[in-house]
Amino acid sequence: MISDGEGLVVRVRPLSEGGTISFMLSYRIEGKQRRITLRAQGLKEAREERDDYRKLVKQGKDPSLERTLKLARDRQQQIDEQEALTKLNARVTVNDLFTRWHDIDLINRKDRAEIARMFNKDVLPVLGDLFVEDVRKGHIGLVIDKLKIRGVNHLARNLLKLMRQMFRFAVSRDVIEFDPTASLSVAKMTTAPTERDRTLSDIEIRALARQLPDAHLLPSTECAVWIALSTLCRIGELSKAKFSDLNFELHTWAIPEANSKNGKAHTIYLSDFALEQFKILKNVSQSDTWIFPNRDGSSHVCEKSITKQIGGRQTENILSNRSQHNQALVLTGGKWTPHDLRRSGATLMGDLGIAPDVIEKCLNHTEENKVKRTYQRQKMELEQAQAWRVLGDRLNLLVKADASNVVVLHKRN
């Protein structure tokens, strides 16, 4: 043991014990003599380490304890950095969240493909690369504002509601703590909900019969107009229909659960008027399977196709490819959609004296009253068949080439 001064001791072991050299520091703290082995490998480093420790002693700090604390702090810092790295690697982007939400929460949604299309077009290009926990109200507002600039407020409303569903899913899966859309008002951010009440009058139905041939629609779309009006079907149900769903002999069209909006199978009795439209479709269709096939016949036509064709004939867009026909289907009561045909047919049934509960059955609406829905299971098939027959007869009179002597019905109070 060789003293170097100021508490520094050089310890030299003989060759028989390894021939090593180490350094120790003796110091007094709180009246007690202490000793600590230094980490230095050479005398110069040992003296520097001794000086550093002597400064700690002068400050009333125990070098041995301080070194233990430093080791603990270094270890904790290591753990914190590792946790931060793990957390960083586990961060989920909005693209990742959408895929997870789409594959889990939307698995049974019939509009799953349409939701994916809307997100891929308008949401993910803006938010997709952001980490979910970094998304703020301003990012959501950016998506909505882009849609409002395009003038598609209804789409903006639907997408905001869908984004809220997705972020709530993220909260429930502990991906994030707070939903960035939680404090956003759908009505203030987009537009207040509107309930359409557009119906076509008898006079407009007669005008429609005159205008359709000159609107240059696909023959199948013309048939779709009359089928929607005479069967009260939803346009999506009609777009996905197959010839195997039809029974020309029994005058029926069976809408399977998979095609029905509310998941309830529905059988429509086809009046002579409606059946005639399906016969026309049978002759013009390029598919043996689909009544409204897509371009290559591999599936049904896009559910929005018929609506777009009809909307394109009620616009003032001079840049449209069919600008010479863009006013062909304008009616006196204002713009109308295929869904308005469903409402118009139901209204016409009421004007013809059909009972409201029968009309509800024809519309395949779900009974809102839980007790009625549970205990009143009658289908009223005969009454429905009669209702469709009466409606078809009325439409047949209205669309005749010479319908000048048809009495216009007044709406029932």
Steps between C-alpha positions, in 0.01 A plus 500: 500500500673817378367841602487772232374768733164657583343161572599333172651155545653279230450132566749270327447124502796261450533297182385193690164675550473639150734793515214754482503865601190676635423829670303581812399820669472541873283784625306605810131589485277578797783407733546153354791367301399360161679339209394469135664313214558730204424406142817655356747279316800731530649734758409818313135396469500391865619844614227670293236267644637563853469877450140467381405290801675736743282782364193290584631438851546876550133538397401247763424229249612141533683397177401137546132588537515751214650237271225253596234767433658584164491134402131487598424820304686371195310174524165680529588720204578186303165352596317823411671520162417136429134560593491810282648304211250218552216751512629671187517169316146421615350830385212450264439713194151593384557266204565215743201594715267512200611153387438360849162677534399391150592135563343476846224754556369521145509127427120474490426841347338477159650835402850386598638530147346845456647620832844377389461687170406826677789476749753415231387799298442773757636406845814288476682728250480771771526304826639162399868554584434675832535308825155460653606663827620807308167563325334821619172676427677713244592193295136385502392850402739494205330188362154650548594838351631337183165325456302819567705686240392231251141565603437146629369592844296183536812291435691715750234426760512125439881488506521696825261252661704209363830651620344536845411131495857410403663712773259369762606153393861609559410621851326171579811309386729722711680629191433858616355653815281767344288522186609809301149534355322485837441875537414561134137570416393317186234762424737796549794341318298378202128551462187438699319173417231538238203278440397481136131508428511525121228303325401496136144604428277330244571784258876457548478123448321563172766756405772252594351244262526755218852616588676172568526382136684821406736499799741257333524279807598137480189291429562319828497829690162592350366168627658563839303824534166326449595200715602724791172690471278193465667269756616752765841331498825665599729573207785305663277192524411536135861552388607170661206293377551173313272331249492203737317725749209536256213263440324615185224242540414592857559872439744529793838652570679365806750741657744295713619609843844583362353761265246650738598814690352378828617140455144370460413290196213651306270364229336744261192410301554634148207672342460464124656846471812402698527157341508656156809702598682186615412327172657790312812467716515129425521582129756781525730365775846383394516259795317180583556564870476869576198709408720809508850371415819704511705560185665157484203313647706373795270656760212740543518865403623756755217592737551868417488453123124541455489797738785673316334451161175652623676783683704576188177578312403764757804725503611829345861384469598614151823302522317171526569245227125482452430872531240481222293270722583642844151649538312207351347373825429831675148496645287786627528394864878528506787255503411140571698186576435126466422486872230762446335250266469257790337772710279604210374146445420462870317836498305400191398177674363707787308722259351186348362393838761245608527467879817650655605175669480320164712771337758459777515128423543577129787734588658225716542745784596369843223558753621768744272385782684215674180338630341497155825381346516213749140382505336608175671281244233496230636558149179618329617340176160513331451863601849588373437326168177694458676827588768447234235398247295816563814716476606330176157556345510867589850544356395318186226759448730793571779405259278418203569707193147641526441570865310825456183349643667367817363655816772647721474368853492743788719418796319347792501696824 
